């Protein structure tokens, strides 16, 4: 083989390697068209260990592999989530701060906990949707169905306590139940873990909890699931809307940036999120096994339309009167 032929062959091999490396990098790192900061903080207005925190950390891990920055999760709890949402609203719009929250953002605004809405941010996308919470009672209550709960509260007005967290979706559902005729007493019992402890300890009579948290108590016969508070059934547990009660609250998660963030950066971020949701099998398996979620993605326009539905559902709720 001549030196010229060898050089051409070597050049072809080199180019092939470059193409291979480039293709491999595209599988794990979207080619950045914008300037990203070195580190990006995903602010979750909730404590560590819950569904919001879990979802956010899954995305932080995936995004760190696909985009230039290192994505880290910060739990900024307080004031029903308002502390965290306000922190991002007032943060620098250089891409270093992102809000990851859910439908409670609407509850915060309508209940007066906050005085701002989505128009105070660069809304990015809906990257996930929850299966909802389970309306649950203790087995020793003797109540086995949602209809039995309704009838009992009608015959014994105000006797049963339903645990909720002020400014959160649990409070909104409790208020919707009251408007639908469930004559219960709403009490503020804090976080999901606090509400479960209060139910098990006999301090409250009804809670809303994710199925993943209570499934062992159900299988052991200690707790009884009555209905889902979302739009759909889960396993053999029917939604309240399918049980004949006009009560539902779609539960969407969302990403949002501070107002004025470069739209090209937001678009690149959303492309990476969409890729995780639609192609990452480990991600899909993880959210299914842990929180019984189905991979869900909506772009900014469709996502805001989904949240408009949430506003309509909660628009007539008298949060201050409950």
C-alpha positions as CSV (number, residue, x, y, z in Angstrom):
1,X,0.0,0.0,0.0
2,X,1.4,3.4,-1.0
3,X,2.0,6.2,1.6
4,X,-0.7,8.2,-0.1
5,X,-3.2,5.4,0.2
6,X,-2.2,4.8,3.8
7,X,-2.7,8.5,4.6
8,X,-6.2,8.5,3.0
9,X,-7.1,5.3,4.8
10,X,-5.9,6.8,8.1
11,X,-7.8,10.0,7.5
12,X,-11.0,8.0,6.8
13,X,-10.5,6.0,10.1
14,X,-10.0,9.3,12.0
15,X,-13.1,10.8,10.5
16,X,-15.1,7.7,11.3
17,X,-13.9,7.9,15.0
18,X,-14.9,11.6,15.1
19,X,-18.4,10.8,13.8
20,X,-18.7,8.0,16.3
21,X,-17.7,10.1,19.2
22,X,-20.0,12.9,18.1
23,X,-22.9,10.5,17.8
24,X,-22.3,9.0,21.2
25,X,-22.1,12.5,22.8
26,X,-25.4,13.5,21.2
27,X,-27.0,10.5,23.0
28,X,-26.0,11.9,26.4
29,X,-25.5,15.6,25.8
30,X,-27.6,17.9,23.6
31,X,-25.4,20.2,21.6
32,X,-25.7,23.5,23.5
33,X,-26.7,26.5,21.5
34,X,-26.7,28.9,24.5
35,X,-24.5,29.9,27.3
36,X,-25.2,27.9,30.5
37,X,-23.9,28.6,34.0
38,X,-21.7,25.9,35.5
39,X,-24.3,24.9,38.1
40,X,-28.1,25.1,38.0
41,X,-30.3,25.0,41.1
42,X,-33.6,23.3,40.7
43,X,-35.7,24.7,43.6
44,X,-38.4,22.4,45.0
45,X,-40.8,24.2,47.4
46,X,-41.3,21.1,49.5
47,X,-39.3,18.9,51.9
48,X,-36.9,16.1,50.9
49,X,-38.2,12.6,50.4
50,X,-41.7,13.3,48.9
51,X,-43.0,13.0,45.4
52,X,-41.9,16.4,44.2
53,X,-38.4,15.9,45.5
54,X,-38.2,12.5,43.9
55,X,-39.3,13.7,40.5
56,X,-37.0,16.7,40.6
57,X,-34.0,14.5,41.5
58,X,-34.7,12.1,38.6
59,X,-34.7,15.1,36.2
60,X,-31.6,16.6,37.8
61,X,-29.7,13.4,37.2
62,X,-30.9,13.1,33.6
63,X,-30.3,16.8,32.7
64,X,-26.8,16.7,34.1
65,X,-26.0,14.1,31.5
66,X,-27.6,15.9,28.6
67,X,-26.8,19.5,29.1
68,X,-23.5,21.3,30.1
69,X,-24.4,22.4,33.7
70,X,-24.5,20.3,36.8
71,X,-28.1,20.3,38.0
72,X,-28.7,20.2,41.8
73,X,-31.9,20.1,43.8
74,X,-32.6,22.5,46.7
75,X,-35.5,21.9,49.0
76,X,-36.9,25.3,50.0
77,X,-40.0,24.6,52.1
78,X,-42.2,27.1,53.9
79,X,-45.4,29.0,53.7
80,X,-47.2,26.3,51.8
81,X,-44.6,26.4,49.0
82,X,-44.6,30.2,48.6
83,X,-41.1,30.6,50.0
84,X,-39.6,28.5,47.2
85,X,-41.7,29.9,44.4
86,X,-40.8,33.5,45.4
87,X,-37.1,32.7,45.6
88,X,-37.1,31.6,41.9
89,X,-39.3,34.5,40.9
90,X,-36.8,37.0,42.3
91,X,-33.7,35.1,41.2
92,X,-31.3,36.0,38.4
93,X,-32.5,35.2,35.0
94,X,-29.2,33.8,33.8
95,X,-30.4,30.2,33.8
96,X,-28.9,29.3,37.2
97,X,-32.3,28.9,38.9
98,X,-35.3,26.9,37.9
99,X,-38.6,26.2,39.8
100,X,-40.0,22.7,40.0
101,X,-43.4,22.7,41.5
102,X,-47.0,21.5,40.9
103,X,-50.7,22.3,41.1
104,X,-50.3,23.7,44.6
105,X,-48.9,26.8,42.9
106,X,-52.5,27.6,41.7
107,X,-53.8,26.9,45.3
108,X,-51.2,29.3,46.7
109,X,-52.4,32.1,44.4
110,X,-56.1,31.6,44.8
111,X,-55.9,31.2,48.5
112,X,-54.0,34.5,48.8
113,X,-50.8,32.8,50.0
114,X,-49.0,34.5,47.0
115,X,-49.9,37.4,44.8
116,X,-48.4,36.3,41.6
117,X,-49.1,33.7,38.9
118,X,-47.4,32.0,35.9
119,X,-47.0,35.3,34.1
120,X,-44.3,36.2,36.6
121,X,-42.1,33.5,35.2
122,X,-40.9,32.0,31.9
123,X,-43.1,28.9,32.0
124,X,-41.1,26.0,30.5
125,X,-43.1,22.8,30.4
126,X,-45.1,20.2,32.2
127,X,-42.7,17.2,32.6
128,X,-44.8,14.9,34.7
129,X,-48.3,14.3,36.2
130,X,-49.2,12.6,39.4
131,X,-51.7,9.8,39.7
132,X,-53.1,11.8,42.6
133,X,-53.7,11.0,46.2
134,X,-55.9,8.5,47.9
135,X,-58.7,9.6,50.3
136,X,-58.0,7.2,53.2
137,X,-59.4,6.3,56.6
138,X,-58.5,3.9,59.3
139,X,-60.0,0.4,59.1
140,X,-61.4,0.8,62.7
141,X,-63.6,3.6,61.5
142,X,-65.9,1.0,59.9
143,X,-66.1,3.1,56.7
144,X,-65.4,1.1,53.6
145,X,-66.6,3.3,50.7
146,X,-66.8,6.9,49.7
147,X,-70.6,6.8,49.9
148,X,-70.4,5.5,53.5
149,X,-68.1,8.4,54.3
150,X,-70.5,10.9,52.8
151,X,-73.5,9.4,54.6
152,X,-71.6,9.4,57.9
153,X,-70.6,13.0,57.6
154,X,-74.2,14.0,56.8
155,X,-75.5,12.2,59.9
156,X,-72.6,13.4,62.1
157,X,-71.8,16.9,60.8
158,X,-68.3,18.2,61.7
159,X,-67.4,15.1,63.7
160,X,-64.7,13.7,61.4
161,X,-61.5,15.6,60.9
162,X,-59.8,15.6,57.5
163,X,-56.1,16.5,57.5
164,X,-54.7,19.0,55.0
165,X,-51.9,21.4,54.5
166,X,-52.8,25.1,54.2
167,X,-52.1,26.4,50.8
168,X,-51.6,23.0,49.3
169,X,-53.6,20.7,47.0
170,X,-54.8,18.6,50.0
171,X,-56.5,21.7,51.4
172,X,-58.1,22.4,48.0
173,X,-59.5,18.8,47.8
174,X,-60.8,19.0,51.3
175,X,-62.6,22.3,50.5
176,X,-64.1,20.7,47.3
177,X,-65.3,17.8,49.4
178,X,-67.0,20.2,51.8
179,X,-68.7,22.0,48.9
180,X,-69.9,18.6,47.6
181,X,-71.6,17.8,50.9
182,X,-69.0,16.0,52.9
183,X,-69.6,17.7,56.3
184,X,-66.0,17.4,57.7
185,X,-63.8,19.5,59.8
186,X,-60.6,20.6,58.0
187,X,-57.5,20.7,60.1
188,X,-54.0,21.7,59.2
189,X,-51.8,18.7,59.9
190,X,-48.6,19.6,57.9
191,X,-46.7,17.4,55.5
192,X,-47.6,14.0,54.0
193,X,-45.6,12.2,56.6
194,X,-47.2,14.3,59.4
195,X,-50.7,13.6,58.1
196,X,-50.1,9.9,57.9
197,X,-48.8,9.9,61.5
198,X,-51.8,11.9,62.6
199,X,-54.2,9.3,61.0
200,X,-52.4,6.3,62.4
201,X,-52.3,8.0,65.8
202,X,-56.0,8.7,65.8
203,X,-55.6,12.5,65.8
204,X,-57.5,12.9,62.5
205,X,-60.0,10.6,60.7
206,X,-59.3,11.2,57.0
207,X,-56.2,12.0,54.9
208,X,-55.1,12.2,51.3
209,X,-51.9,10.3,50.6
210,X,-50.0,8.9,47.7
211,X,-50.7,5.2,47.1
212,X,-47.0,4.4,47.4
213,X,-46.9,5.7,51.0
214,X,-49.9,3.9,52.3
215,X,-50.0,0.7,50.2
216,X,-48.3,-1.4,53.0
217,X,-50.8,-0.2,55.5
218,X,-53.6,-1.1,53.1
219,X,-52.3,-4.6,52.6
220,X,-51.9,-5.1,56.3
221,X,-55.6,-4.1,56.8
222,X,-54.8,-1.0,58.9
223,X,-56.0,1.6,56.4
224,X,-58.8,1.6,53.9
225,X,-58.6,3.5,50.5
226,X,-61.8,5.1,49.5
227,X,-61.2,7.0,46.3
228,X,-58.6,8.9,44.2
229,X,-58.6,12.7,44.2
230,X,-57.3,13.0,40.7
231,X,-59.0,12.4,37.3
232,X,-58.3,8.7,36.9
233,X,-58.7,5.4,38.7
234,X,-55.6,3.7,40.2
235,X,-55.6,-0.1,40.3
236,X,-59.0,-1.0,41.9
237,X,-59.4,2.5,43.5
238,X,-61.9,4.6,41.6
239,X,-61.6,8.4,41.3
240,X,-64.1,10.5,43.2
241,X,-65.4,11.8,39.8
242,X,-66.1,8.2,38.7
243,X,-67.8,7.5,42.1
244,X,-70.3,10.1,41.2
245,X,-69.0,13.2,43.0
246,X,-67.9,16.3,41.1
247,X,-64.5,16.4,42.8
248,X,-61.2,16.2,40.9
249,X,-58.0,18.1,40.8
250,X,-55.5,17.4,38.0
251,X,-52.0,17.3,39.5
252,X,-49.3,18.5,37.2
253,X,-45.6,19.2,37.9
254,X,-44.0,22.1,36.0
255,X,-40.7,23.8,35.3
256,X,-40.4,27.6,35.2
257,X,-37.5,30.0,35.0
258,X,-37.3,33.6,36.3
259,X,-38.9,36.2,34.0
260,X,-36.6,37.3,31.2
261,X,-34.5,34.1,30.9
262,X,-33.2,33.6,27.4
263,X,-35.9,31.8,25.5
264,X,-33.3,29.8,23.6
265,X,-32.0,28.5,26.9
266,X,-35.5,27.6,28.0
267,X,-36.2,25.8,24.7
268,X,-33.0,23.8,24.9
269,X,-33.8,22.8,28.5
270,X,-37.3,21.7,27.4
271,X,-35.9,19.6,24.6
272,X,-33.7,17.7,27.1
273,X,-36.6,17.2,29.5
274,X,-38.8,15.9,26.6
275,X,-36.1,13.5,25.6
276,X,-35.9,12.1,29.1
277,X,-39.7,11.7,29.4
278,X,-40.2,10.1,26.0
279,X,-37.1,7.9,25.7
280,X,-35.5,7.1,29.1
281,X,-36.8,3.7,30.1
282,X,-35.1,3.8,33.5
283,X,-36.9,7.1,34.2
284,X,-40.3,5.6,33.2
285,X,-39.7,2.5,35.3
286,X,-38.6,4.5,38.3
287,X,-41.7,6.8,38.5
288,X,-44.0,3.9,37.7
289,X,-42.7,1.7,40.5
290,X,-42.4,4.4,43.1
291,X,-45.3,6.8,42.5
292,X,-47.4,5.0,39.9
293,X,-46.9,7.8,37.4
294,X,-47.2,7.5,33.6
295,X,-44.6,9.5,31.6
296,X,-46.2,12.8,30.7
297,X,-44.9,15.9,28.8
298,X,-46.6,19.1,27.6
299,X,-44.8,22.1,26.0
300,X,-45.3,25.6,27.4
301,X,-48.4,26.4,25.4
302,X,-50.2,23.1,26.2
303,X,-48.9,23.1,29.7
304,X,-50.4,26.5,30.5
305,X,-53.7,25.3,29.0
306,X,-53.7,22.4,31.4
307,X,-53.2,24.7,34.3
308,X,-56.0,26.9,33.1
309,X,-58.2,23.8,33.7
310,X,-56.9,23.7,37.3
311,X,-57.7,27.4,37.7
312,X,-61.3,26.8,36.5
313,X,-61.8,23.9,38.9
314,X,-60.6,25.9,41.9
315,X,-62.0,29.2,40.9
316,X,-65.1,28.9,43.1
317,X,-63.5,27.4,46.1
318,X,-63.8,29.6,49.2
319,X,-60.4,28.9,50.8
320,X,-60.8,31.5,53.5
321,X,-64.3,30.2,54.5
322,X,-63.1,26.7,55.3
